Amino acid sequence: MPIKVSIVEDDSGIRESLEILINGSDGFSCLNTYKNAEIALKQIPVQIPDVI
């Protein structure tokens, strides 16, 4: 079972790059990315990632 990761980053280029990097790494899966903490705090409790 892969480690589930959520990303909170306001810079879209960095956010997209991190998502590609995580999804391309064995044993990791990016559940979702968020452009700010306000949105993330609403969604993260529903998705329950292992790492934020």
N, C-alpha and C positions, 0 to 999 in steps of 0.2 A: 504494500500500500504506500503510495507516494506521500511525502510531506506536503501538506496543503498550505500555500502561501497567499496572502493578500498584500497588495502594495498600496501605500498612500504616498502620492508624490504629485506636486502641483505642476511640474514641468512635463509636458506631454511627451517630449522626446525621450527623456530619462525614463519615464513611466513605461513607455512602449518597449524600450531597450531592455529594461529589467524583466518585463513579462516574457520577451523572447528568450532571454538568457535563462530564466527559471524554467520555462517550458522545455527548453532544449537540454536541460540537465537531468541525468538519470536520477530517479528517486524524488523528484520535485514536480509539483503541479501548481500553476498559478490559478487560483480560484477566480480572482477579480482584481481590478485596479480601480483606484479612486483618486479623483483630482483634489479632494480636500477631506479633512478629518470629519467634518460635519456629516457628509454623505457616508463615509466609512463607518462611523459610529452607529448609524441607523441600520446598515446592512450586515456588518460583521457578526453580530449576535445570531443572525439567521443562518449564515453560512458556516460558522465555527471553523476558521482556519487554524492550523497549528502554529503558524508564524505570521506576524504582521510587520 
